[in-house]
Each structure stands twice: as structure tokens, then as C-alpha cells.
Amino acid sequence: MWKGFAVYLFGSRYEKAGKSSLICLFVFWGLRQAEVSVQIAPGILYLMAFTVTAGSMWQDLAANNEALKGKNLFMLPFSGWKLTAAYIGALGAYTFLTRTALVLAAALAVSSWGAMELTGCLLLSLCGILLTAWVYGERRYHFQKRLDAYAFYEEDAAAARAKELKSVETALIWTYFFRYLWYHRNYLVNTLILWGAAAGLPFCLLQIERSFALPIGFSLLTLNTPACILLSCDPHLEQALRMLPGQRRSFLFPYGLFLFLLNLTGDFIFLLSFWLQGGGSDVRYVFFAVLSAGLGAAGSVGMEWYFPIRNWKTLSDLWHHPRKYAVPGSLLLLSGLLSPWI
């Protein structure tokens, strides 16, 4: 059972584990060669190991993955605790190797640690995996004495939501976008956090020349990952849009406008905070805010249509895919050319 879940998450030859290990090695070696040195207290290191593991584990448990969706899996003659242990063990190993190990590799590269600290990190990571799995399961089955795999099986709720979200034919496309955010509350929270970061960003950029500070802020605020992966996270919707005639114009244009409004809201919050912090005001700033929001929306829609992310295992893989940096990075490069006019 463990091998079945592990093969699903890591690949038939565990290639995902090898790839993650190589990335950690390159990060460790690169930081060591750069001779970066940072003093990190052992308590901070332990906190990092626990919180990163627990947060990533919760994200993977809540993600829309296929590992526990097969109804036939529950019909097999397996004991409940073995099925639960196999699923939690495989997902925990996946979480540790793909996320926690990368953070620990960076921490170990910039500071010196002994065997005691490494052992503590491993034990706290294991604690984060087990505690998160227990809390996640108990939130659905309160006071249950024996946690079983059904606590992690959410197909019924997911199917009900999908059925409601698929009724786009009888509703306006804008209703679909707002319902998309409403049913995926973590996406909505992520957008609100991004807007909150927009208000605090000027505190970090006021020491930089404003011709560079504003483009940097505008570019960073296009990094609204959940809203920019609407097609990648729903392969059935993407397939329907590509098969039905006229969907490119009827869906992609409103989708681009939707992202434009999200980006523009963040840009205006950033501009207002920038002015209040003494950054000065100019009509050109508003123009570049609108331009950046429009280019960011167009780039995100183009990436979704021409370069959708496929073959992901969990939504956490999708949220952390390197493609999300393509649009902000391109805008940063473009802003370097436009900065003399800002």
C-alpha cells in the first residue's frame, strides 16, 4: 500500500525523489560556494522545520489529488489503520523531500550545525507530519477514537462543489469567477494577503530609487498564483474550452479582465501606501500601474492557454511550479527599460 501511494506521488521509478534531492544538493552547494553566512539560532531552525513541514503537509492533505479518490480502494481487504499509515507515511515523505528538505538544505549551507540539531529537525518534521494528519482528520470526525482513511477522503464534497462550478452555462462568466474564489477560500485569502503585502511593500522599497521601486512593486503584485492557474488546476475545464467553439474569446477575455482588476487593485493599494509614506505622486505612476496590471493579466492568461501546467500530482505542486515566476520576472526585465520614464 505504501509503495502504491509512493509510486503515485514520486513516479514509477521515484524520479521525483531523485529530482528533489538534486535540487537540494545544488542549493546547498551553491550557497556554500557563495560563502553566505547567517547566524540561525537552534530554536529558529527547529521552528522552521516544524512549521514548513506542518504547513506543507496540511496543504497536501487539503489539495485536490487523486491518491484517495478511487472508491475501489476502500473495497480492498486492507485493515483501516494500515491504509491510513501508508497514505500518511507516503504523503509525509513526499512533503519532507519536496519542501522541508529544500529549506533545511539552505539553512545548513549558510550556518554550521551538529548531529544533535539535525536529529532535532528530523524529529520535529516527523512530529509536524503526524500532528497535522491527526488534526486534519479530527476536524472532520470529532472525538473519533480511531482515525481511518475516510477522514482524508473528500470526493463527495469535492464532487458537489465541482458540479456547482460546472454550471457555467446557466450563469454569467463573472459569476463563475467569483464562485471560484468563494469555494476555494484559500485562494481568496491568498489574494487578500497579497493586497495586504501591497500596503506594506513601500516600507521595504522606500530606500530604493523610486524609478526602480515602483516597477519592482508592480511586478511582484502580479504573483497571484491561485488566480493565475484557473485552467491548470481544472483539466476538465481546459479540455472543454479547447473543444467548444468560440471559447477563446468568450472565456479568455473575461478571464484576462478578471486578473487585470485583481492586479490593479493591488497596484492602487501599493501606490496609495507609497504616497502616504512620502513617495510623491504623479499621473505617470497611475499610467504605469494600469500598464503593469494589464501586461501581467495578459501574460498570465497567455501562459495558461499556451503553456498550461499538466501532470501535477497535488495542488501544492501546482502552486509551487516555477512557471509562476515567468510573468513577474518578465515584467521586472521590461521595467528596467521603462524606468527612465517613471
C-alpha positions in Angstrom: 0.0 0.0 0.0 2.8 2.4 0.9 4.6 1.6 -2.4 1.4 2.3 -4.3 1.0 5.7 -2.8 4.7 6.4 -3.2 4.7 5.5 -6.8 1.7 7.8 -7.4 3.5 10.7 -5.7 7.1 10.2 -6.7 6.7 8.5 -10.1 7.1 4.9 -11.2 10.8 5.0 -10.6 10.7 7.5 -7.8 12.1 10.2 -10.1 10.5 13.0 -8.2 12.6 12.0 -5.1 15.8 12.0 -7.1 15.0 15.4 -8.7 14.2 16.9 -5.3 17.4 15.5 -3.8 19.4 17.0 -6.7 17.8 20.4 -6.2 18.6 20.4 -2.5 22.2 19.4 -3.3 22.5 22.3 -5.9 21.1 24.8 -3.4 23.4 23.6 -0.7 26.5 23.6 -2.9 25.6 27.0 -4.5 25.2 28.7 -1.1 28.4 27.1 0.2 30.3 28.3 -2.8 28.9 31.8 -2.4 30.2 31.7 1.2 27.0 33.1 2.6 27.0 33.1 6.4 24.0 33.7 8.6 23.6 33.0 12.3 20.5 31.0 12.9 19.5 30.1 16.5 18.7 26.4 17.0 15.2 27.3 18.2 14.6 29.1 14.9 15.9 26.1 13.0 13.5 23.8 14.8 10.6 26.1 14.3 11.4 26.3 10.6 11.5 22.5 10.3 8.2 22.0 12.2 6.2 24.9 10.6 7.3 24.2 7.0 6.6 20.5 7.3 3.2 21.0 9.1 2.1 23.8 6.7 3.1 21.8 3.6 1.5 18.6 4.9 -1.8 20.4 5.6 -1.6 21.9 2.1 -1.0 18.4 0.5 -3.8 16.8 2.6 -6.3 19.6 1.6 -5.1 19.6 -2.1 -7.3 18.0 -4.8 -5.2 15.0 -5.5 -6.3 11.6 -6.8 -4.5 9.3 -4.4 -7.5 8.6 -2.2 -10.3 9.2 -4.8 -10.6 5.7 -6.1 -13.7 4.2 -4.4 -12.5 0.7 -5.1 -9.5 1.3 -2.8 -11.8 1.2 0.2 -13.3 -2.1 -1.0 -10.0 -4.0 -0.8 -9.4 -6.3 2.2 -6.9 -4.0 3.9 -7.1 -3.0 7.6 -8.0 0.6 8.1 -5.0 1.6 10.2 -2.6 0.1 7.6 -4.2 2.1 4.8 -4.1 5.3 6.9 -0.5 4.7 7.9 0.5 4.0 4.3 -1.2 7.1 3.0 0.2 9.4 5.7 3.7 7.9 5.5 3.9 8.3 1.7 2.5 11.8 1.7 4.7 12.8 4.7 7.8 11.5 2.9 6.8 13.4 -0.2 6.2 16.6 1.8 9.6 16.4 3.5 11.6 15.6 0.4 10.0 18.2 -1.8 9.6 21.1 0.6 11.2 20.8 4.0 14.5 19.3 2.7 14.9 22.4 0.5 14.6 24.8 3.4 16.9 22.7 5.6 19.5 22.5 2.8 19.6 26.3 2.6 19.8 26.6 6.4 22.6 24.0 6.6 24.5 25.8 3.8 24.6 29.2 5.5 25.3 28.0 9.1 27.1 25.2 10.8 25.1 22.5 12.6 25.9 19.4 14.5 24.3 15.9 14.7 22.0 17.0 17.6 20.5 19.8 15.6 20.0 17.6 12.6 18.3 14.9 14.7 16.0 17.5 16.2 15.0 18.8 12.8 14.1 15.3 11.7 12.1 14.5 14.8 10.2 17.8 14.6 9.5 17.2 10.9 8.1 13.8 11.8 6.1 15.4 14.6 4.7 18.0 12.2 3.6 15.3 9.7 1.8 13.2 12.4 0.3 16.1 14.3 -1.0 17.7 11.1 -2.5 14.4 9.8 -4.2 13.9 13.2 -5.6 17.4 13.4 -6.8 17.3 9.8 -8.6 14.1 10.3 -10.1 15.0 13.6 -11.5 18.3 12.3 -14.0 16.2 10.2 -14.6 13.4 12.7 -14.6 15.0 16.2 -14.0 12.7 19.2 -13.3 9.7 16.9 -11.3 7.1 18.8 -9.8 5.5 15.7 -8.8 7.7 12.7 -9.2 5.9 9.4 -8.6 6.7 5.8 -12.1 8.0 5.3 -11.1 11.1 7.3 -8.9 12.1 4.3 -11.5 11.1 1.6 -13.2 14.2 0.4 -14.6 13.1 -3.0 -18.2 13.7 -2.1 -17.7 17.3 -1.1 -15.3 17.9 -4.0 -17.8 16.4 -6.4 -20.6 18.6 -5.1 -18.5 21.7 -5.5 -17.4 20.7 -9.0 -21.0 20.1 -10.0 -21.9 23.6 -8.9 -18.9 25.2 -10.5 -19.5 23.4 -13.8 -22.9 25.1 -14.2 -21.3 27.9 -16.1 -23.7 27.5 -19.0 -26.6 28.9 -16.9 -24.7 31.7 -15.2 -22.6 34.7 -16.3 -18.9 34.0 -16.6 -18.2 36.6 -13.9 -20.4 34.6 -11.5 -18.2 31.7 -12.2 -15.0 33.6 -11.3 -16.4 34.9 -8.0 -17.8 31.5 -7.1 -14.4 30.0 -8.0 -12.8 32.3 -5.3 -15.6 31.7 -2.9 -15.4 27.9 -3.0 -11.7 28.0 -2.8 -11.3 30.1 0.3 -7.6 29.7 0.5 -7.3 31.3 -3.0 -9.4 34.2 -1.8 -7.3 34.5 1.4 -4.1 34.4 -0.7 -5.4 37.4 -2.8 -6.3 39.3 0.4 -2.8 38.6 1.8 -1.2 39.8 -1.4 -3.2 43.1 -1.2 -2.1 43.4 2.4 1.5 42.9 1.3 1.0 45.7 -1.2 0.2 48.1 1.6 3.4 47.1 3.4 5.7 46.9 0.4 6.6 50.6 0.3 8.3 50.2 3.8 10.8 47.8 2.1 11.3 49.9 -1.1 11.4 53.5 0.1 15.2 53.3 0.3 15.4 52.4 -3.3 15.2 54.9 -6.1 11.5 55.4 -7.0 12.2 54.7 -10.7 13.1 51.2 -9.7 10.9 50.8 -6.5 7.6 51.2 -8.4 8.3 48.7 -11.2 9.5 46.2 -8.6 6.3 46.6 -6.6 4.1 46.4 -9.7 5.9 43.3 -10.9 5.7 41.5 -7.5 2.0 42.1 -7.2 1.3 40.1 -10.4 2.4 37.0 -8.4 -1.2 35.9 -7.6 -0.6 32.2 -8.1 -4.1 30.7 -7.3 -6.0 33.2 -9.6 -3.5 32.6 -12.4 -3.8 28.8 -12.6 -7.6 28.5 -13.2 -7.2 26.3 -16.2 -4.2 24.3 -15.0 -5.9 23.3 -11.7 -9.1 22.2 -13.6 -8.1 20.0 -16.6 -11.7 19.2 -17.4 -12.5 22.9 -17.8 -9.5 23.4 -20.0 -10.5 20.4 -22.2 -14.0 21.8 -22.6 -12.7 25.3 -23.5 -10.4 23.9 -26.2 -13.1 21.6 -27.7 -16.1 24.0 -27.8 -16.1 26.7 -30.5 -15.7 30.4 -29.7 -14.5 29.7 -26.1 -11.2 31.5 -26.6 -12.9 34.9 -26.9 -15.9 34.2 -24.6 -13.8 32.9 -21.7 -10.2 34.2 -22.1 -11.1 37.9 -22.5 -13.3 38.0 -19.3 -10.6 35.9 -17.5 -8.0 38.4 -18.5 -10.2 41.3 -17.4 -10.7 39.5 -14.1 -7.0 39.2 -13.5 -6.5 42.8 -14.6 -8.9 44.0 -11.9 -7.2 41.9 -9.2 -3.7 43.2 -10.3 -4.9 46.8 -10.5 -6.5 46.6 -7.0 -3.1 45.5 -5.6 -1.3 48.2 -7.6 -3.5 51.0 -6.4 -3.2 49.9 -2.8 0.6 49.9 -3.3 0.5 53.3 -4.9 -1.6 54.8 -2.1 0.7 53.4 0.6 3.7 54.6 -1.4 2.3 58.2 -1.5 1.4 58.1 2.2 5.0 57.1 3.0 6.2 60.2 1.2 7.0 58.6 -2.1 5.4 61.5 -4.1 2.6 61.5 -6.5 2.5 61.7 -10.3 -0.1 60.9 -13.0 2.6 58.7 -14.7 2.5 56.4 -11.7 -1.1 55.6 -12.3 -0.4 55.0 -16.0 2.4 52.5 -15.2 0.2 50.8 -12.6 -2.5 50.3 -15.3 0.1 49.2 -17.8 1.7 46.7 -15.4 -1.7 45.3 -14.4 -2.7 44.8 -18.0 0.6 43.2 -19.1 0.5 40.9 -16.0 -3.0 39.8 -16.8 -2.3 39.3 -20.5 0.9 37.3 -19.7 -0.9 35.1 -17.1 -3.7 34.3 -19.5 -1.3 33.6 -22.3 0.7 31.2 -20.0 -2.5 29.4 -19.0 -3.6 29.0 -22.6 -0.4 28.2 -24.4 1.7 26.7 -21.6 -0.7 25.1 -19.1 0.8 23.1 -16.2 -0.1 19.4 -16.6 0.9 16.1 -14.9 0.9 17.5 -11.4 0.3 15.2 -8.5 -1.1 17.6 -5.9 -2.3 21.2 -6.0 0.7 22.0 -3.9 2.9 21.1 -6.8 0.9 23.4 -9.0 1.1 26.3 -6.6 4.9 26.0 -6.3 5.6 25.4 -10.0 8.5 27.6 -11.3 6.2 28.9 -14.1 4.6 31.3 -11.7 7.8 33.4 -11.8 7.7 33.8 -15.6 5.3 36.8 -15.7 6.7 38.8 -12.8 10.3 38.1 -14.0 9.4 39.3 -17.5 7.8 42.4 -16.1 10.9 43.1 -14.0 13.1 43.0 -17.1 10.7 45.2 -19.0 10.5 47.7 -16.2 14.3 48.1 -16.4 13.7 49.5 -19.9 10.8 51.7 -18.9 12.3 53.0 -15.6 13.8 56.2 -17.1 10.2 57.4 -17.8 8.9 56.7 -14.4 
